[in-house]
Amino acid sequence: RMLMERGIEGVSIEELPASGLELLDMVLDYDKVVIVDAIQTKDGSPGDHYIMAEEDFKRTVHGTSPHGFNIATALAMGRQVVPERMPKEILFVAIEAEDVDNFREGLTPKVSASLPAIVDMIERDLIR
């Protein structure tokens, strides 16, 4: 939302509760896509962030499952089925979450405090 408030010219910013195939529809026909999402790792601290490329997720591509498609699988499918409509570059900004076990609206204070610097970095380094 902080990026949306900046009104960056020539940049489309969407907030999506979607994943998998729904997300695939949203990335078609863009040159570059930056996906921001939460992550929880063993050694990370809340608010840490990691920049990853689409290639970093290749090992998580799998066939269909009862739970649908993960992001990596959906993107790989898009590259096979409609390669001419897929972005040339897809980057992920994964922000270390503090609590992924309990549903809540909004962010924890530690994660919220890290956002201004992360948003600055996204605007400066990834979408300009």
Long-range contacts (C-beta under 8 A, 24 or more apart in sequence): 2-115, 2-116, 2-119, 3-119, 3-122, 3-123, 6-119, 6-123, 8-123, 8-127, 11-127, 19-68, 19-69, 19-70, 19-71, 19-74, 20-68, 20-69, 20-70, 20-71, 20-73, 20-74, 21-68, 21-69, 21-74, 21-77, 23-71, 23-74, 24-74, 24-75, 24-77, 24-78, 27-75, 27-78, 27-86, 27-87, 27-90, 28-78, 28-82, 28-85, 28-86, 29-85, 30-87, 31-87, 31-88, 31-89, 32-87, 32-88, 32-89, 32-90, 32-91, 32-127, 33-87, 33-89, 33-90, 33-91, 34-90, 34-91, 34-92, 34-93, 34-122, 34-126, 34-127, 35-71, 35-90, 35-91, 35-92, 35-93, 36-92, 36-93, 36-95, 36-122, 37-92, 37-93, 37-94, 37-95, 38-94, 38-95, 38-96, 38-97, 38-100, 39-94, 39-95, 39-96, 39-97, 40-96, 40-97, 40-100, 41-96, 44-96, 45-96, 45-110, 46-96, 46-97, 46-98, 46-108, 46-110, 46-111, 46-114, 47-95, 47-96, 47-98, 47-110, 47-111, 47-113, 47-114, 47-115, 47-118, 48-95, 48-96, 48-114, 49-93, 49-94, 49-95, 49-96, 49-114, 49-118, 49-121, 50-92, 50-93, 50-94, 50-96, 51-91, 51-92, 51-93, 51-126, 52-91, 52-92, 52-94, 53-89, 53-90, 53-91, 53-92, 54-89, 54-90, 54-91, 54-92, 56-92, 57-92, 91-126, 93-118, 93-122, 93-126
